[in-house]
Amino acid sequence: MFSAILIKIFSIILLIAVGIVLILGIGTLFKGGETSKKYSNKLMQLRVLLQFIAIIVLVTFAYFFKN
């Protein structure tokens, strides 16, 4: 029971992190100028990396903790 709650919390944290990076990347993209050139692509690359990690973790949880 404790591990199920921990897994749910960890999954939600991963999904929120992806959402935050997505919002920051889009905001930087629309801001334009020097900030956009410097950070927009890096934030989107970070988003893709976080999405990859989140998918791997969620699939792993689903595989090992299926009931």
Buried (B, 14 or more C-beta within 10 A) or exposed (E): EEEEEEBEEBBEEBBEBBEEBBEBBBBBBEEEEEEBEEBBEEBBEBBEEBBEEBEEBBEEBEEEEEE
